[in-house]
Amino acid sequence: MRLTNGILCTENGLKKGIDIIIKDERIRLEKTKHKKQDNGGVVDLKGKYVFPGFIEVHTHGAGFFSFSHGSYNLSKKRFESSSEIFQEGLKKWAHLRASTGVTRLYCATTAIPLKKIKFSLRELEKFIRSNSHLWEGKFYAGAMIEGTFINPSNLGAMNPAYIFEPDKAVFDEINETGLARLVNVPPDFGRKSFKLTQYLTSKGISVGAGHTSATFQQFDEAVSAGLKYFVHFLNGPTGNLYKSFFGGGALEAALTLDITLEMIVDGYHIAPWYIRETFARKKPSEIMAITDTEFVSQVKGIRNFEVEGIKGTVDKYNRYVYVTDKGPFTLYGSVVTMDTVFSNLLSYLTKPMEGIWHKKHPAIDFEKALCITSTCCSTNIARMIRKNNGDDLNTGELKNGKYADIVVGEITGNQGSYKLKIDSVYVRGEKII
């Protein structure tokens, strides 16, 4: 298959006059041949933008399916879980997220009993194995263990009954399938955190830190042990220390140390002006745009629910989810999709904006902002993971030899208010939409 007449979005800028050849699931780039093509495998993109497929590195579910709990029965107001339900749920989840431009996904767990995490990972392993010949089986890249080792003082919407201090034995019990690719290990527990971080790093697992009140000094030592990224920066919550003790807190560490930051770009978890503040301090290559969605993403008809004793409420306009008895100051994951994350980030970057620490953030040129947005949704994520374990995901970039994970779309709207309209999505070269 040859994709022609598209505008390729790369980290070095927009490229025209280049065709994408898809063969054996991979990409080969060639200069456009202007003579008439007779091959029926040519797809004219008619000047649409071409992006690397989005990598959804932090998501708990969608379409009433939760990776930690199974499928939510709306009429019975409870989750139902069985092997059959999980297999159906994983298939549905893949289709829902692929429709939003996602071509690779990591399933995230919460603070739940260890036996539930083990069950979820076994079902993921079963799904990948039984669908290895289909795009759905290639869509899932593994799992992210988020809630098991967090600081109980920084719960967010997690249940403290299922939180453990960092422990190699606990992780090994969870990860019998070997599918854990990312693990949240905040530095708050000192030596125990550092030891587990070193162990996980030695196994090629990317270690993040979130739900934390750790000091700068603890973060600095964790980075030396192998810590690579910050889990949903400015959420979870993110502790800070304005006084001079310990070099500062988690906020100060995130902005100054050599780590990559996850940012939930739904417009509610982080105010747009704080996103611009972060871009003013960190390099664009150090930011990963994420969703952190719950099972209530891409659904209608639900306002209230309860998970592991924690009650949640969906905003009446379906914009965000919060812990019921705490209000919107404690959010409960998101409902956003990656195409909306892309649209939001592009809009924020191209709009002149008042800052907090900076008086003014100027608008970024559209083409430059478009390429930055694209890398935050794919390239930076793939590179952070590769940086840790040397495992090239072979995705996240429009380059020779990479997997043909591709999003084709149009950008509508005006400066500061853009929207990505997806035209087609390819996973490993197979057209999904």
N, C-alpha and C positions, 0 to 999 in steps of 0.2 A: 504494500500500500504506500502511496505517495501523497503526502499532504502538501499542497502548494498554495501560493498566494496568501500566506499568513504573515503576521508580524510577530516574530519570536521575541519573547521577553526574557532577557538574560541579566545576570548581575552586572554585566558591563554595558547594558543599554539595550535598546530595541534594535532588532536586526530584520532587514527586509531582503528579498531576493534569495532566500534560502528555503529549500524544500526539506521536509522530514520524511525519510524513507523508513518504514516500519517493516522489519524482517526478523523472524524468530524472537519476537517479543521485545526487540531492542531498536534503538534509534541510530540512523546514519544520516548525517547532514550533507546536502549537496546544493550547489548553486542552481537556481531555477533555470530550467531549459525553456526558452521562449518559444521554441517550435511546438506545434500542436501535438498534444499527447494522444496516442491511440489506445494506451493501456486503460482498461476499465477500472483499474485499481487506483486511479488518480482522484483525489478529493480536493475540489477548489474551495478554499476557506474564505474567499471573497474579502480579503483584507481584515479578517478578524484577528484578535490577539491570541497568541499561543503561549500558555504558561506550563511550567512543570506541575504535575499533579500535586494537590495539597496533601500534606501529611498531617493527619489528626493524631497528635502525640499524647493528648490527654483528654479522654472522654469516657464517661461511665455508662452511657447508653442513649437510646432514642427510640421513638415509636413504641413506647410502653415496655421496652425491653431494657433491663438493667443487667450489666455483666456480673454484678455482685449478688443479685436476688432473683433473676428470672424475669418472667413476664407478669406485668401488673394487670389483674382482672378488674376492670373499671366497675363492673356491676357489683362485685363482691368486695371491692376496696381492699384487695390484698394481693400479694405476689404468689405466683404458682411456679414451682420449679421441678423439673424432671429432665432427663437427658433429651427426650424428644422436644420439650419446650425450649431448651437451650439451643439445640441444633436449628430449630425453626427461627428462633430469635436472632441468632448470629447471621443467618442468611438474610433475614429482613433488614437487620442493622446495616449490613454491607450495601444493600441496594439503596437504602435511605441516604446513607452518607455519600455514596458514589454519585448520587443525583445532585449533590451540593459541591462536587468537584474534588472530593477526597479519593485518592488512589492508593493510600496506605494508612492503616489505622492501628493504634495501640490501645488495647482494652484496659481501663483503669479499675482498680479495686478500691474499696473504702475500708473503714475500721469495722470489720465483721469477724465472726468466729473463724479460726484457721481452717476448720473443715469446709466451710463455705468457699473460702479462697481456693483451696485444693480442688474442690468440685468444679469451680468455674474454669480453672486452668486445665483440668482434664477434659472438660467439654470443648474448650478452645483447641486443644491438641487433637481431639477427635475430629472436629470440624475441619481443621487444616489438612489433616491426613486424608479424610474421606473425600475432600474436594480439591485435592492437590492438582488435578487436571483441569480445574475450572478457575475462572478469575476470582471467584469468591474465596477460594482457598489460598490464593496468592495475595489477597487484599489485606489479610491480617498479618501484622509483623511481630506480634507477641503481646506481652502484658506489661502494665505499669502498676507496681505495688505502692499505693499512696498512703493509706491510713494506718498501717500496722505499727509503725515505729514513730509516730508523731509525738510532739510535746503535748501532754494532756492539758496544759494551760492555754493551748492554741488550737482548740478543737474545731472551730468553725461549725460544720454540721455533722461532725463525727461523734460516735458513741464511745465514751471513755472506757467502757467495760471491755473493749476488744483492742486496747492499745498495749503494746509491749515495749520494754526497753530494747534498744538495738542488740540483737543476739544472732549469731551465726546459725545456731541450732534451729531457732524459730524460722529463719529464712530458708534453710535447707529443707525443713519440713514442708513449707509452702511450695517451694520450687521443685518439686519432684519431677515435673515435666520439663524443666529447663527453659520454660517460655518467658520467664521474667526478664525483660530487657532494660527496664528502668525501675529504680527503687528510690522512694523518698526516705532519706535518713538525715533528719535535721541534726546539727552539731550539738544540740542542747545537752546531750548526755555525756559530753566530754570524751574520755578515752573509749568508752563503749561505742560511741558513734564513729570515732576515727577507725577503730579496729574493724567494724563492719564495713565501713566505706572502703578500706584497703582490701578487704576480702572480696567484696563485690566487684571492685575495679579489676582485681586480678582475674576475675572470671569473665571480664569483658562486658560487665553490666554498667550502664550509665547511672550514676548516683546524683540525685537532686536533693534539695533541701527546701521544705516548705512547712507551714504550720509550726513556725519557729519563733523563739525569742532569744536565740543564741547571740552572743556578743561577736563583735568583729574579730576578736582574737580567736574565738572558737571556730568561726568561719575560715579564718586564715589557715588554721591547722587542718581543717577539713579539706580545704582545697589542696594542701600538700599531700593529703591522704588519697586524693582522687576525685573529690567533689567537682562536678562539671556544670551543674545548672541550678537555677532557683525555681522552685515549683510555684506556679501562679503568683508571681511577684506582686506585692501590694495587696494580696489577699491571703486569707487562711488562718489568722492574720499574719502580717509581716511586722515583727517587733522592730522598734527603733530606740536609740538612746542618744538624746541631744547633749548629754553631759560628756565630759572628756574621759570618763572611765572606760577601760577595756578597749579603747580605740573606736568606740561606738557600738551600734547594734547590727541587726540583720539588714536593715535598710541601707546603712552605710556600707556594709560589706558587699551587698549586691551591686551597688553602683560603682564600687572602686576596685573590686577584685576581678580576676580573669575568669569569670563564669558567664554563662548564657542565661538569659532571663525568659521564662514563660510569662506571657501577658494575655489575660482574657479580654478580648476586644469586642465586648458586647455593648459597650457604652454605659454599663451600670456597675460592673465589678470595679472598673477603674474609670474615673472621669477622664474625658479626652485630654484635658490640660495636663494631667499627670502622665499620660502616655507621651505627650510631647516633651514634658520635662525629662522623661527617661531617655527619649531619643536624643535629647540635647547632651546627655551625659555618657551614654553608651554608644558604641558603634552599631550601625544597623545590623551588621552581621552577628551581633550578640543578643538579638531579640528573636523570640519564637512566638508567633501569634497562635493562640489556642482557643478552644471552646469550653472545656471542662463541663460538658453537658451532662444532664441527668436524663432519666428515662422519659421525662415529660417533654423532651425536645421533639419537634415535628409531630405533635399530637394536638388534639382539641378535646374539650369536654371534661377537663379535670381542674379542680381548684385546690383541693386539700387531699393530703395523703400522709401516711406515717411509715417510716422505714427504721427498723431496729430501735424503736422507741423515740425517734426524733420526728416531730411533726413538721410537715412542709406545706407551704401555700404558694400557688402560682398566682402572680400578679394578674388582676382582672383583664388587663390588656395583653396578657401572654408575653410580657417583655422580660421577666426575670422570676426567680424562685427564691423564697426566703424561709428561714426557720420561723415557724408560726409565732411562737411566744417571744421572739426577739425582734421581729419586724425586719425591714430591708437593710438594717445595719449588719445583719448576719445572713448573707446570701447562701443559698443551698444549691450550688452548681448553677448552670445556665441552661437556656433553651436555644442558644444561638447556633447557627450553622457556619461552616467555613466560608461559603460564598458571601455571607453577611459580614463575617470577620474581615474578609478581604475588602469588601466595600467600605466598611467603617474605617479601617486603617488608612486606605487610600484617601478617604474624605478628610480625616484628621490631618494627614500630612500635607495636603494641598491647601489647607485653610489657614490664613493668618490667625493666631490665637494668643490671647492673654495667658501668661504663665503664672506660676506661684513663686518659684525661686528666680526665674527669668521674667523680666517685665513683658517681653514680647517674643513670640515664636513666629518667624516669617513663614509664608507659604513656600513649600518646596515645589519646584518645577514638576509638571504633570508626569512627563516621561521618566524622570528620575524617581519620583514617588511611586510610580507604577512598578518599576523594577525592584525598589526596596520592599514594597508590599509583597511582591511575588516571592522574594527570597525569605521573608519572615514566615511565609506560609508553607515553605517547602525546603529550600536549599539549606537554610540555617539549621533546621531540625536534623536533616540527614547528616550534615557535617558535625554537629555536636555529638551525635551517636557514633559516627565513624571516628571522631577524634578520641573517643574513650576506648573503643575496643578494636579499632582497625578493621572492623567489618563494614566494607563499603556496601551500603544498601542498594547501590546502583540505581538510585532514583533521586528526584529533587532537582535535577538540572537537565537542560536541553543540550546534551552533549553526545558525541559519538560513543556508542557502547552502553549508554545508560538504558534502563528499561523504558519502554514507550508508555510511561505514565504521564498523560497529557490532558490539559484542560484547554478548550477552545471557547472563547467568549467575546462579548462586546462590552464596552464601557459606556454607559449612558449617564446623563445628568450634567451638572456643571461643577465648577471649582468649589471644593469643600463639601459637595453633596453628590458623590458618584455612586453608581451601582453596577456591579458585575452581573451581566446576564449570560448565563452559561448556555453555550450552543451544543457542545458535545464533550464527552469524557471518554478517555481511553485508559484501560488498565492492562498493563503488559501487552499493549497493542490491540486489545480487543475493544471495539466500540461498545460502550455500555449505554450511553444515551446520545 
